[in-house]
Amino acid sequence: MCFGVGIGTVVPTLAINEKSSLVSHSVNANNLQHIKKFLIIMNTVMLILSAIIVLFFAIFVTDVPPTPPTKAQHMKSIQKDEKQRLGFIQTSKQLFFDKTFLLACIVFGITV
């Protein structure tokens, strides 16, 4: 997707020149060259900034945060560490005795 956006930005600046039929005759060639140079410089600067940001994220951002973001993720990591795998029936029992889940079922069941 990014490659297409880059091509879509650069190609029109390269396609428009002083001999192009897309340019009206009221625009002189000197102004057109300045606009073309400005667009190329602007796109190059944006490319460099984007590359720096992508490299920053590729180097410093990890898959897993240092601490679990939620209580559910924390519980999942504890279960994974203990190698404790619950069956479907046991998991369902835990779910149906959870107050938060029951409250959500009641609230959304009433509104639907």
Buried (B, 14 or more C-beta within 10 A) or exposed (E): EEEEEBEEBBEEBEEBEEEEEEBEEEEEEEEBEEEBEEBBEEBEEEBEEEEEEEEEEEEEEEEEEEEBEEEEEEEEEEEEEEEEEEEEEEEEEEEEEEEEEEEEEEEEEEEE
